[in-house]
Amino acid sequence: ALIEGLREPEESCEARLPVLSPDFAPVTEAVLNKVTADFTGRQGFNIVPNNYEGVRVEADSSHGSGWFLIRRSLHDPLMPVNIESDEKGGVSIIASALADSLDTFETLDTGALKAIIK
């Protein structure tokens, strides 16, 4: 009964991005800081405040109509990414914007994220 009125997204996916460094904590911190900087004030995107899991960013209807969450894994050298969209093709648009932000990190394997982009 609690979830009866909730609707499902049109698309959703998860990508797990391996960190290619044995000392992965500084890499994941730098990634979260860069994503925050890149999407703060960016047209069509809005950072959701007070997200304690990682960085969650909403995208308006011109930029994928959905959201992404990138976070640290607590125990593994990974950065899980979840993306949802209310429109067909929106996940690809959102994944592309995030991949552009992460391209400068040589120690982050973004292949799983890029595979989402059509």
C-alpha positions in Angstrom: 0.0 0.0 0.0 2.9 2.4 0.7 4.3 2.2 -2.8 1.0 1.8 -4.7 0.9 5.5 -5.9 4.6 5.6 -7.0 5.4 5.3 -10.6 8.4 3.5 -12.2 11.0 5.3 -14.2 11.0 4.8 -18.0 14.6 3.7 -17.8 17.1 2.9 -15.1 20.6 1.4 -14.9 23.6 0.9 -12.7 27.3 1.0 -13.6 30.1 0.0 -11.3 33.3 2.0 -12.1 36.5 0.3 -10.9 39.2 2.5 -9.3 42.6 1.5 -10.8 44.7 2.6 -7.8 45.5 0.6 -4.7 45.0 3.7 -2.6 41.4 4.3 -3.8 40.1 6.7 -1.1 41.8 9.8 -2.5 40.6 9.0 -6.0 37.0 8.6 -5.0 37.1 11.8 -3.0 38.5 13.7 -6.0 35.8 12.2 -8.2 33.0 13.3 -5.9 34.6 16.8 -5.6 34.9 17.2 -9.4 31.4 16.0 -10.1 30.1 18.5 -7.5 32.1 21.3 -9.1 31.1 20.4 -12.6 27.4 20.2 -11.9 27.1 23.1 -9.5 25.3 25.8 -11.5 25.4 23.8 -14.7 22.4 24.6 -16.9 19.8 21.8 -16.8 21.2 20.1 -13.7 20.7 20.5 -10.0 22.6 19.0 -7.2 20.3 17.5 -4.6 21.4 18.8 -1.2 22.2 16.8 1.9 22.8 13.5 0.2 25.0 11.5 2.5 25.5 8.6 0.1 27.5 10.5 -2.6 26.5 13.1 -5.1 23.0 13.0 -6.5 22.2 15.3 -9.5 18.8 15.9 -11.1 18.5 16.5 -14.8 15.7 18.6 -16.3 13.6 17.5 -19.3 16.2 19.0 -21.8 19.0 16.9 -20.2 17.5 13.5 -19.7 14.6 14.1 -17.4 15.9 12.1 -14.4 18.9 11.8 -12.0 22.1 10.1 -11.2 23.9 9.2 -8.0 27.6 8.5 -7.9 29.0 7.3 -4.6 31.9 5.5 -3.0 31.9 1.8 -2.2 32.9 1.5 1.5 35.0 -1.6 1.1 35.9 -2.1 -2.6 37.8 0.1 -5.1 34.5 0.9 -7.0 32.3 3.8 -7.6 28.7 2.7 -8.2 26.5 4.9 -10.4 22.7 4.7 -10.5 20.8 6.5 -13.3 17.1 6.9 -13.8 15.1 8.7 -16.4 11.4 9.4 -17.0 11.9 9.3 -20.8 13.2 6.8 -23.3 16.8 7.6 -24.2 17.2 9.8 -21.1 19.6 7.5 -19.3 22.1 7.8 -22.2 21.9 11.6 -22.1 22.6 11.7 -18.4 25.4 9.1 -18.6 27.0 11.1 -21.3 27.1 14.3 -19.2 28.6 12.3 -16.3 31.1 10.6 -18.5 32.3 14.0 -19.8 32.9 15.1 -16.2 34.9 11.9 -15.4 37.1 11.8 -18.5 40.1 13.4 -16.8 40.5 10.6 -14.3 43.1 8.1 -15.6 42.6 5.9 -12.4 38.9 5.5 -12.9 37.6 3.0 -15.4 34.5 4.6 -17.0 34.0 1.8 -19.5 30.7 0.6 -17.9 29.3 4.1 -17.9 30.3 4.7 -21.6 28.7 1.4 -22.5 25.3 2.9 -21.5 25.7 5.8 -24.0 24.0 5.1 -27.3 
